[in-house]
Each structure stands twice: as C-alpha cells, then as structure tokens.
Amino acid sequence: MATLRQRPADALLEQTTAVLHALGGLGEVTTDVDEVAGRLVELQSSLLVTLAAAVAERALPLPVLLTAAAVLPDHPALTVAEAVPVLAAGAAELAARLGSAGPAPIGVVQTPSGPASVEDALAVQLVALVLAADDLNRARPDPPPAALARGALARCSRALAAVLTDRHPGRSVEVRVPPFAAVQCAIGDPGPRHTRGTPPNVVETDAVTFLRLAVGRMSWTEAVAAGKVAASGLRADLTPVLPLLRRS
C-alpha cells in the first residue's frame, strides 16, 4: 500500500499505470474521453522533455510552478486507440528514467513553468495526471475506470494545499483533507488568529473533492449540497478563494 513516504517518482509511475490500464480497457468512447487521452499524451511528452533538461538555476517554489502551469498547453487531437500505444511507450521510458538510478530529487530541471526541483516537477505532473484521471472517471462514472492511487492523491492534496496557504496566508481557517493534508489559511480579512485547541473555523473534505474545487470542476455550493464538504464556523467558506487554479 502506498504511503506518504512513497517516492514522488513511484507515485507518478503507479498512477500512470492505472490510467493506462483504464484507457486500454474502455470500449466505445466519446469525444471527451478522447480529449483526456490527447491531454495525457501531451503531459507525458512534456515530462520526458523536462527530465532531460537539467539546469543550473534556482528552483521556483511549488505554488508558483502550479499556478503558472494552470492553463494547459495545446495538445494533440488523438483517439484513445491512437493514444494508448504512445502512452505505453512513454510509460516504459518514464519507468526507465525514474528508477533508482533516475534523477536526484535535489536536481533542478527546466519545466514549461520555469526551473523546478525534480520532486516539484513530478508534483506538478501528478496534479495534472490525477485531474485527467478524475476527468476520465467523470466522463465514464458507471463504474469509474481509472483508479486514483493513494500516493498520487496524497501528493496532489499537499501540493494544492501549498498553493492555498501561499496565496492566502493566515490562521483563521483550517482546511483538512484527511489523511493527507491539514493547513491554516485566511479567507477574506485575516480574522482571528488561531493558535491553540480546536480552530473556530474548519473545512474538511476528501482529496478528490478538494481537487475538483481547486481547479473549478466543482463549485463550493455544489460540494456543500452534495455533502462532500463539512464546514463549521462563520469563516468556513472557501468560495472567495476558489478555484485555486484555472485549467482549460
């Protein structure tokens, strides 16, 4: 079972395998599923280029990288049948590059968003990969074809929580995404600073809902109405800060 101690590279490879398996097992597909497949090909191709582009520069912080990466680049118009062999070949190349002899996590590489540590470059890729897998599940919900790996969800949740705290620093609201992340931030004006005991304003949700809220796939109102969010306290409303990222 994956844990928070799982290497970022291993989390990425595990989720890549899950998505590839899901795509390969689909029968008749729709245009929105083909779109996800084309997006995955572009993401994978970009990562392979990134891993080969070591630079002697100072890495940007993860929240900056994620924000810059929020608008996806153009991606090829492929069908699932066309994308699967390309993704399989790319997955094999990723496995070779990210094995125990792969790039060190402290290295810096050039990503489309700027220079990044290898670990942060993989975190950005994981957010995009989990989003694509969830989009696939939303397009084919009965049953959802793509397993969302625990390690990938953990990394994704913590990366998005980092964006939240970086953009809205403060201690008036605690946001929990159990069992992966718990952070404090400020919504609106700074409000009262919480230092001890149970915070007066708490938002709690699951990792998939947090992702959907963060990228605008689900509104705060929809999440609350569906029982996907537990919120207590006058300031426990993330509407003013959502979405954290805007993706096309």
N, C-alpha and C positions, 0 to 999 in steps of 0.2 A: 504493500500500500504506500502511495506517495505521501510524503510529509513536507512540512515547511523547510526541512533540511535538504530536500531533494535539489540537486544541481539545477540551475535555470535551464541548462542545455538539455538535461534529461526530461524536464517538464515539457520543454518545447517539442522534443522528439516524440514523447508519449502522446501529446495532443495532435501532432502532425499525423501520427499513425492512426489515431482514432478518426480523424476527419477523412483521411484517405480511405479507410475501411468503409466509412459511411457512404462516401460518394460512389465507391465501387459496388455497393450493394443496392443502389437505387434502381428502380425500374424506369417507368416513364417519368420524365422530368419536365418542369415548367421553366419559363424564361427566368424567373427569379432565382431558381436553383442554378441555372447556367451562369447567371451573374456572379453568384457566390464562387463558383468554380473558377471563373476567369479572374476574380479578385485574388483567390488563393494562389494562382499561378504567379501573378504579379508580386504578391507579398514574398513568396518563396524565392523568386528570382532576385528580388531586391536584397533579401537577406544574404544570399550566396555572394552577391557582389560586395556587400558590406563586410562580410567576414574576411574577404581577401584584401580589404582596403585599410591596412594598419596605418595610423598617422601619429606623428609626434606632436600632438596638440593636447590641450587641456579639455577634458570631457565636460560636456554640458550636464546640468542636473537632470535627473529623470523627469520631473514635472515639465521642464522646458521642452525636452525631447517629445514627450507625449502630446503636448499642446501643439507643437509645430507639425506633428505627424497626423493631426486630427483630420485634415482633409486628404482623402485618399487620392493618389495619382490615377491617371487613366490606366485601365487595364484591358487586356485583350478580350475580344468577344469570342469566347470559346464555348462549346457544349461540354457537358460533363464527360461524355465519351472521349472528347479530344483532350480534356484537361487531365484526366486520371493518369494516363501514361507519363505525361510531363511531370505531374506531381510525384509519381512513384520514383522516377529517375532523380528528381530533386531531393526527395526524402532520403534516398540512398546516399547522395552526395553530402547532405547535411549530417547524416549519421557518421560518415567518414570524417568530416571536418570537426564535429563536436564531440568526438570520443575523448578518451582520457588524454590523447595526445593533441587535442584541439587547442584553440587559442586560450591564453590565460585570462581569467576574469578581470585582471587588473589592466589588461591591454586596452588601448583606445583605437577605435575604428571609425571610419567616416560613414555615417548614415545619411539618408536623404534629409534628415532634420538637423544634421550637424555632427560634430565629433561626440562620441559616446563611449563609455566603458563597454566592454563586451557584454557584461551582465545586464547593463541597462538597454543595450541594443536588443538583447534577447527578450527583455521585459516588454519593450515596445511591440516587438513581434508577437509576443504571447497575447497581449491585449487585442491586437488585430486578429489573431488566429482564433481566439475564443469568441470574439464578436462574430466572425464569419461562421463558426460552428453553430453559434446560437441563432444566427440568421437562417442557416440551413434548417435548424430544428423548428423555427417559427414558420418556415415555408412548408415544412412537412411534419406537422405536430402529432400525427397519429399513426404509429408512435414516432417520437423524435429519433432520427437516425444517428446523430453524432453524440457520442459520449463526451461529456465535459470532465476532463481529468482533474482530480483533486489538486495536484501540484500546479496545474495551469490556472485553475480558479484562485488558488492562494496567491500566486504571483500577480495575477490580474487585479485582484482585490486590493492588494497592498500598493500596487502602482497607482491605481485610481485614487486610493485614499491619500497618497502622497500629493497628488495634484490638488485634491480638495484642501488639504492643510496648507499647501504652499500658496494657493490663491486666496484663501480665506483664513488667515491665521487668527487664532484666538482660543478661548477656553469656555465659551458659553454653551456650546452644544457638543455632545459626544455622539459620534456616529460609529455604530458597531456592525461589522459584517462577520459574524461568527462562523467558523472558528478562526478566521484568517486575519482580521484587522479590527482595530478599535482606535479611533483618533478623536481629538478635540479640535473644534474649529469655531469660527464666529459667523453667524448668519445675520446680515443687516448690520446694525451698530454693534460694537463689541459686547455690550451687555455685561452681566455679572460674570466675574471670573470664578470658575470652579476650581478648587484646589484639593478638597478632602471629601471623602464619603461619596454617596451616590449623587451623580450630577443631576441638576434640576431639569435639564432638557436632554432627552435621549432619543435617538433614532436608531432602530435596528432593522436590518433586512438581510436577505440571503445574497450570495455572491452573484447569481445570475440577474436578480432584480437590480442590484447595485450597478452592474454593468449596463443594463438597459436604461436605467436612469441617467447614468453618466454620459452616455452617447446619444441620448434623445430617442431611443427606441420605445420608451415608455414614459409617460408624464407622471409627475408626483400624484396628481389626482387619481389617475388610473391605478397606480400602485397601491394607494391607500384603499380605494374602493374594492380592489381585488384581495385585500388582506395580506398583501406582500410586504407591507411596512408596518412596524409598530412604532408609534411616536408618542412621547409623553413630554409635557411641558409647553409653555406658551411659545417658545422659540424653536420647537422641534418640527420645523417645516423647511425642507430643502428647496422649495420652489424658486426662491430668488437666486440660487446658485447653479441651477440645472438648465441645460446639460453642461457638464464639465468640458466635454469635447464635442465638437461638431464634425460628423463624418458624412461624406456623400455616399 
